[in-house]
Amino acid sequence: GNSVTQMEGPVTLSEEAFLTINCTYTATGYPSLFWYVQYPGEGLQLLLKATKADDKGSNKGFEATYRKETTSFHLEKGSVQVSDSAVYFCALSDGGATNKLIFGTGTLLAVQP
Amino acid sequence: GAVVSQHPSWVICKSGTSVKIECRSLDFQATTMFWYRQFPKQSLMLMATSNEGSKATYEQGVEKDKFLINHASLTLSTLTVTSAHPEDSSFYICSARDRRRSGNTIYFGEGSWLTVV
């Protein structure tokens, strides 16, 4: 079945460091891929998405490219801020009738000043 | 923007009792809502898909009689954990799809912590 694997955390970085959170997926067909972020005490929010191969999703300085050949959707940011501290979830949707989302385990990012 | 609200944010109940969690879409109508649970350091696991006016569709391995889902209106879905036991302690999150928007525009609630003692 469809699944998402993302790197375990926590990831601890200093402010302005480069961030990469790896995400790979297994799916039949052509899923849409997402990154969600959960800030402390809040619900999940969509950070970015890509719906087809080679698409690049971007938002708030974060980017991720849909790589079909490596079945990956790694999240990157060139310079993290303390306010980026949160849990990041990679997810896919197979685009079926219900558009169910399948999530990875989440990666906690802690950015230190 | 669209907001999905869950209530309560956290609840403690005694073993054997039932507890209800509400999920409301505050400024849009949601024909479909989803219920997830999350164990510590694990992923969100989809429990069921709730469709307004019809029975919920449960994922494999989720007990229908234990996790009762009602989606009585376009803005409210409820999850009732019946005869709760300590192993039901978890973080429950709902999400709702905005029917006005095409594609996978889904908004999540803040989640509800359930502790069964």
Interface residues (C-beta under 8 A of the other chain):
Chain A: V4 S32 F34 Y36 G41 E42 G43 L44 Q45 L46 K49 T51 F89 S93 G95 T98 N99 K100 L101 I102 F103 G104 T105 G106
Chain B: V4 Q6 T32 F34 Y36 K41 Q42 S43 L44 L46 T49 T57 I93 S95 R97 G103 N104 I106 Y107 F108 G109 E110 G111
